[in-house]
Amino acid sequence: MALAGIATGTKAPEFELKDNHGRTVKLADFRGEKNVVLLFYPFAFTGVCTGELCALRDELPTFVNDDTQLIAVSNDSIHTLRVFAEQEGLEYPLVSDFWPHGEVSRAYGVFDEEKGCAVRGTFIIDKEGVVRWSVVNGLPDARDLNEYVKALETL
């Protein structure tokens, strides 16, 4: 089953989730302030996910700055995400779409019902809350960070 995610040019679904420190992260908090790179990934501690999230960590100034905020979403619990972030030195918010299970992932069209997790969906949302760019990859397929950078440069 191929998931396509929500269409470019549409309003990004609002969400309010807890991050790996138990803080509330709301998409609305960035409205008018920052573009958001919203990245869905299947599970913490898995090979491809760890590689992707560490690559983002290594290029963090590109994704977390005065103009941009990176938010990574999985269906793991906040406790799992806290240990994962500490182990990998991840300084950006890892938010939990654990309960109601996959609600935000479903809203963005990237929840795989069969596997019970989000696929690799990335959405670049502008300061007005509109999806300007997206890519959805299957579970085994890592994403290309350079694509995000190019998309951000167009905003």
ChimeraX commands (.cxc) that place a marker at each C-alpha (Angstrom):
marker #1 position 0.00,0.00,0.00 radius 0.5
marker #1 position 1.63,3.25,-1.12 radius 0.5
marker #1 position 0.95,6.31,1.00 radius 0.5
marker #1 position 1.14,9.70,-0.65 radius 0.5
marker #1 position 0.76,12.14,2.22 radius 0.5
marker #1 position -1.24,15.35,2.03 radius 0.5
marker #1 position -0.99,17.51,-1.06 radius 0.5
marker #1 position 1.38,20.43,-1.53 radius 0.5
marker #1 position -0.49,23.73,-1.32 radius 0.5
marker #1 position -2.89,22.53,1.36 radius 0.5
marker #1 position -3.11,23.79,4.92 radius 0.5
marker #1 position -1.03,21.58,7.22 radius 0.5
marker #1 position -3.15,19.73,9.81 radius 0.5
marker #1 position -2.69,21.27,13.26 radius 0.5
marker #1 position -1.30,19.09,16.02 radius 0.5
marker #1 position -0.31,19.22,19.67 radius 0.5
marker #1 position 2.05,16.49,20.82 radius 0.5
marker #1 position 4.54,15.90,23.64 radius 0.5
marker #1 position 8.25,15.81,22.88 radius 0.5
marker #1 position 11.04,13.69,24.36 radius 0.5
marker #1 position 11.23,16.08,27.36 radius 0.5
marker #1 position 7.46,16.02,27.98 radius 0.5
marker #1 position 7.02,19.54,26.56 radius 0.5
marker #1 position 4.02,20.33,24.38 radius 0.5
marker #1 position 4.87,21.06,20.74 radius 0.5
marker #1 position 2.15,22.73,18.65 radius 0.5
marker #1 position 2.39,23.48,14.96 radius 0.5
marker #1 position 0.46,26.71,15.59 radius 0.5
marker #1 position 3.29,28.00,17.81 radius 0.5
marker #1 position 5.48,28.48,14.71 radius 0.5
marker #1 position 2.85,30.31,12.63 radius 0.5
marker #1 position 4.19,33.62,11.40 radius 0.5
marker #1 position 7.56,32.85,13.01 radius 0.5
marker #1 position 9.27,29.90,11.34 radius 0.5
marker #1 position 9.03,27.45,8.49 radius 0.5
marker #1 position 8.68,23.90,9.82 radius 0.5
marker #1 position 10.38,20.77,8.54 radius 0.5
marker #1 position 8.01,18.07,9.79 radius 0.5
marker #1 position 9.61,14.68,9.49 radius 0.5
marker #1 position 7.77,11.41,10.19 radius 0.5
marker #1 position 9.83,8.26,10.75 radius 0.5
marker #1 position 8.85,4.69,11.68 radius 0.5
marker #1 position 10.69,3.88,14.92 radius 0.5
marker #1 position 13.52,5.05,17.16 radius 0.5
marker #1 position 16.57,2.76,17.40 radius 0.5
marker #1 position 16.15,1.29,13.90 radius 0.5
marker #1 position 19.02,1.49,11.42 radius 0.5
marker #1 position 17.66,3.73,8.66 radius 0.5
marker #1 position 15.83,6.04,11.11 radius 0.5
marker #1 position 18.92,6.45,13.29 radius 0.5
marker #1 position 21.02,7.24,10.21 radius 0.5
marker #1 position 18.52,9.83,8.95 radius 0.5
marker #1 position 18.09,11.55,12.31 radius 0.5
marker #1 position 21.84,11.65,12.95 radius 0.5
marker #1 position 22.41,13.15,9.48 radius 0.5
marker #1 position 19.95,15.90,10.43 radius 0.5
marker #1 position 21.79,16.35,13.75 radius 0.5
marker #1 position 25.05,16.79,11.84 radius 0.5
marker #1 position 23.49,19.53,9.66 radius 0.5
marker #1 position 21.38,21.05,12.45 radius 0.5
marker #1 position 22.05,24.77,11.73 radius 0.5
marker #1 position 20.35,24.25,8.36 radius 0.5
marker #1 position 17.20,22.87,10.01 radius 0.5
marker #1 position 16.98,24.70,13.34 radius 0.5
marker #1 position 17.63,28.43,13.10 radius 0.5
marker #1 position 15.86,31.81,13.24 radius 0.5
marker #1 position 13.80,30.89,10.17 radius 0.5
marker #1 position 13.28,27.13,10.41 radius 0.5
marker #1 position 12.29,24.51,13.00 radius 0.5
marker #1 position 12.77,20.77,12.58 radius 0.5
marker #1 position 10.23,18.51,14.29 radius 0.5
marker #1 position 10.63,14.73,14.06 radius 0.5
marker #1 position 7.53,12.57,14.72 radius 0.5
marker #1 position 7.28,8.85,15.44 radius 0.5
marker #1 position 4.71,6.59,17.04 radius 0.5
marker #1 position 7.10,5.73,19.88 radius 0.5
marker #1 position 6.37,6.76,23.48 radius 0.5
marker #1 position 8.00,9.93,24.86 radius 0.5
marker #1 position 10.09,7.72,27.17 radius 0.5
marker #1 position 11.55,5.79,24.23 radius 0.5
marker #1 position 12.23,9.07,22.42 radius 0.5
marker #1 position 14.00,10.56,25.44 radius 0.5
marker #1 position 16.46,7.64,25.65 radius 0.5
marker #1 position 16.94,7.64,21.85 radius 0.5
marker #1 position 17.66,11.40,21.77 radius 0.5
marker #1 position 20.13,11.13,24.66 radius 0.5
marker #1 position 21.92,8.15,23.10 radius 0.5
marker #1 position 22.26,9.83,19.69 radius 0.5
marker #1 position 22.78,13.44,20.89 radius 0.5
marker #1 position 19.65,14.72,19.13 radius 0.5
marker #1 position 18.95,18.32,20.16 radius 0.5
marker #1 position 15.77,18.94,18.17 radius 0.5
marker #1 position 12.25,17.93,19.28 radius 0.5
marker #1 position 11.34,14.28,18.85 radius 0.5
marker #1 position 7.58,14.23,19.30 radius 0.5
marker #1 position 5.42,11.26,20.14 radius 0.5
marker #1 position 2.35,10.38,18.07 radius 0.5
marker #1 position 1.83,7.44,20.41 radius 0.5
marker #1 position -1.69,8.12,21.70 radius 0.5
marker #1 position -4.22,8.28,20.20 radius 0.5
marker #1 position -1.94,5.97,18.23 radius 0.5
marker #1 position -0.91,7.51,14.93 radius 0.5
marker #1 position -3.54,10.26,14.95 radius 0.5
marker #1 position -1.22,12.95,13.53 radius 0.5
marker #1 position 0.48,10.50,11.16 radius 0.5
marker #1 position -2.97,9.62,9.80 radius 0.5
marker #1 position -3.87,13.32,9.42 radius 0.5
marker #1 position -0.78,13.76,7.24 radius 0.5
marker #1 position -1.53,10.58,5.25 radius 0.5
marker #1 position 1.62,8.71,6.27 radius 0.5
marker #1 position 0.35,6.09,8.76 radius 0.5
marker #1 position 0.79,2.48,7.62 radius 0.5
marker #1 position -2.16,0.65,9.20 radius 0.5
marker #1 position -0.61,-2.75,8.53 radius 0.5
marker #1 position 2.71,-1.95,10.24 radius 0.5
marker #1 position 1.23,0.32,12.93 radius 0.5
marker #1 position 3.69,3.13,12.31 radius 0.5
marker #1 position 4.38,6.17,10.17 radius 0.5
marker #1 position 6.29,5.78,6.92 radius 0.5
marker #1 position 9.07,8.22,6.00 radius 0.5
marker #1 position 7.10,11.36,5.22 radius 0.5
marker #1 position 8.61,14.85,5.21 radius 0.5
marker #1 position 6.62,18.05,4.90 radius 0.5
marker #1 position 8.00,21.56,4.63 radius 0.5
marker #1 position 5.40,23.94,6.00 radius 0.5
marker #1 position 5.73,27.69,5.47 radius 0.5
marker #1 position 5.14,30.42,8.04 radius 0.5
marker #1 position 1.48,30.63,7.00 radius 0.5
marker #1 position 0.96,26.93,7.75 radius 0.5
marker #1 position 0.79,25.74,4.13 radius 0.5
marker #1 position 2.59,22.61,2.92 radius 0.5
marker #1 position 5.07,23.84,0.31 radius 0.5
marker #1 position 7.00,20.62,-0.35 radius 0.5
marker #1 position 6.74,16.98,0.62 radius 0.5
marker #1 position 8.23,13.58,-0.03 radius 0.5
marker #1 position 6.99,10.20,1.19 radius 0.5
marker #1 position 9.32,7.20,1.09 radius 0.5
marker #1 position 8.62,3.59,2.00 radius 0.5
marker #1 position 9.89,2.12,5.27 radius 0.5
marker #1 position 13.26,0.86,3.95 radius 0.5
marker #1 position 14.09,3.94,1.84 radius 0.5
marker #1 position 16.16,6.71,3.40 radius 0.5
marker #1 position 15.49,10.30,2.33 radius 0.5
marker #1 position 17.93,12.72,0.70 radius 0.5
marker #1 position 18.69,15.67,3.00 radius 0.5
marker #1 position 19.83,17.77,0.05 radius 0.5
marker #1 position 16.24,17.75,-1.22 radius 0.5
marker #1 position 15.06,19.38,2.03 radius 0.5
marker #1 position 17.75,22.03,1.81 radius 0.5
marker #1 position 16.80,22.93,-1.77 radius 0.5
marker #1 position 13.11,23.10,-0.84 radius 0.5
marker #1 position 13.83,25.35,2.16 radius 0.5
marker #1 position 15.88,27.69,-0.01 radius 0.5
marker #1 position 12.79,28.35,-2.17 radius 0.5
marker #1 position 10.74,29.73,0.77 radius 0.5
marker link #1:1,2 radius 0.2
marker link #1:2,3 radius 0.2
marker link #1:3,4 radius 0.2
marker link #1:4,5 radius 0.2
marker link #1:5,6 radius 0.2
marker link #1:6,7 radius 0.2
marker link #1:7,8 radius 0.2
marker link #1:8,9 radius 0.2
marker link #1:9,10 radius 0.2
marker link #1:10,11 radius 0.2
marker link #1:11,12 radius 0.2
marker link #1:12,13 radius 0.2
marker link #1:13,14 radius 0.2
marker link #1:14,15 radius 0.2
marker link #1:15,16 radius 0.2
marker link #1:16,17 radius 0.2
marker link #1:17,18 radius 0.2
marker link #1:18,19 radius 0.2
marker link #1:19,20 radius 0.2
marker link #1:20,21 radius 0.2
marker link #1:21,22 radius 0.2
marker link #1:22,23 radius 0.2
marker link #1:23,24 radius 0.2
marker link #1:24,25 radius 0.2
marker link #1:25,26 radius 0.2
marker link #1:26,27 radius 0.2
marker link #1:27,28 radius 0.2
marker link #1:28,29 radius 0.2
marker link #1:29,30 radius 0.2
marker link #1:30,31 radius 0.2
marker link #1:31,32 radius 0.2
marker link #1:32,33 radius 0.2
marker link #1:33,34 radius 0.2
marker link #1:34,35 radius 0.2
marker link #1:35,36 radius 0.2
marker link #1:36,37 radius 0.2
marker link #1:37,38 radius 0.2
marker link #1:38,39 radius 0.2
marker link #1:39,40 radius 0.2
marker link #1:40,41 radius 0.2
marker link #1:41,42 radius 0.2
marker link #1:42,43 radius 0.2
marker link #1:43,44 radius 0.2
marker link #1:44,45 radius 0.2
marker link #1:45,46 radius 0.2
marker link #1:46,47 radius 0.2
marker link #1:47,48 radius 0.2
marker link #1:48,49 radius 0.2
marker link #1:49,50 radius 0.2
marker link #1:50,51 radius 0.2
marker link #1:51,52 radius 0.2
marker link #1:52,53 radius 0.2
marker link #1:53,54 radius 0.2
marker link #1:54,55 radius 0.2
marker link #1:55,56 radius 0.2
marker link #1:56,57 radius 0.2
marker link #1:57,58 radius 0.2
marker link #1:58,59 radius 0.2
marker link #1:59,60 radius 0.2
marker link #1:60,61 radius 0.2
marker link #1:61,62 radius 0.2
marker link #1:62,63 radius 0.2
marker link #1:63,64 radius 0.2
marker link #1:64,65 radius 0.2
marker link #1:65,66 radius 0.2
marker link #1:66,67 radius 0.2
marker link #1:67,68 radius 0.2
marker link #1:68,69 radius 0.2
marker link #1:69,70 radius 0.2
marker link #1:70,71 radius 0.2
marker link #1:71,72 radius 0.2
marker link #1:72,73 radius 0.2
marker link #1:73,74 radius 0.2
marker link #1:74,75 radius 0.2
marker link #1:75,76 radius 0.2
marker link #1:76,77 radius 0.2
marker link #1:77,78 radius 0.2
marker link #1:78,79 radius 0.2
marker link #1:79,80 radius 0.2
marker link #1:80,81 radius 0.2
marker link #1:81,82 radius 0.2
marker link #1:82,83 radius 0.2
marker link #1:83,84 radius 0.2
marker link #1:84,85 radius 0.2
marker link #1:85,86 radius 0.2
marker link #1:86,87 radius 0.2
marker link #1:87,88 radius 0.2
marker link #1:88,89 radius 0.2
marker link #1:89,90 radius 0.2
marker link #1:90,91 radius 0.2
marker link #1:91,92 radius 0.2
marker link #1:92,93 radius 0.2
marker link #1:93,94 radius 0.2
marker link #1:94,95 radius 0.2
marker link #1:95,96 radius 0.2
marker link #1:96,97 radius 0.2
marker link #1:97,98 radius 0.2
marker link #1:98,99 radius 0.2
marker link #1:99,100 radius 0.2
marker link #1:100,101 radius 0.2
marker link #1:101,102 radius 0.2
marker link #1:102,103 radius 0.2
marker link #1:103,104 radius 0.2
marker link #1:104,105 radius 0.2
marker link #1:105,106 radius 0.2
marker link #1:106,107 radius 0.2
marker link #1:107,108 radius 0.2
marker link #1:108,109 radius 0.2
marker link #1:109,110 radius 0.2
marker link #1:110,111 radius 0.2
marker link #1:111,112 radius 0.2
marker link #1:112,113 radius 0.2
marker link #1:113,114 radius 0.2
marker link #1:114,115 radius 0.2
marker link #1:115,116 radius 0.2
marker link #1:116,117 radius 0.2
marker link #1:117,118 radius 0.2
marker link #1:118,119 radius 0.2
marker link #1:119,120 radius 0.2
marker link #1:120,121 radius 0.2
marker link #1:121,122 radius 0.2
marker link #1:122,123 radius 0.2
marker link #1:123,124 radius 0.2
marker link #1:124,125 radius 0.2
marker link #1:125,126 radius 0.2
marker link #1:126,127 radius 0.2
marker link #1:127,128 radius 0.2
marker link #1:128,129 radius 0.2
marker link #1:129,130 radius 0.2
marker link #1:130,131 radius 0.2
marker link #1:131,132 radius 0.2
marker link #1:132,133 radius 0.2
marker link #1:133,134 radius 0.2
marker link #1:134,135 radius 0.2
marker link #1:135,136 radius 0.2
marker link #1:136,137 radius 0.2
marker link #1:137,138 radius 0.2
marker link #1:138,139 radius 0.2
marker link #1:139,140 radius 0.2
marker link #1:140,141 radius 0.2
marker link #1:141,142 radius 0.2
marker link #1:142,143 radius 0.2
marker link #1:143,144 radius 0.2
marker link #1:144,145 radius 0.2
marker link #1:145,146 radius 0.2
marker link #1:146,147 radius 0.2
marker link #1:147,148 radius 0.2
marker link #1:148,149 radius 0.2
marker link #1:149,150 radius 0.2
marker link #1:150,151 radius 0.2
marker link #1:151,152 radius 0.2
marker link #1:152,153 radius 0.2
marker link #1:153,154 radius 0.2
marker link #1:154,155 radius 0.2
view
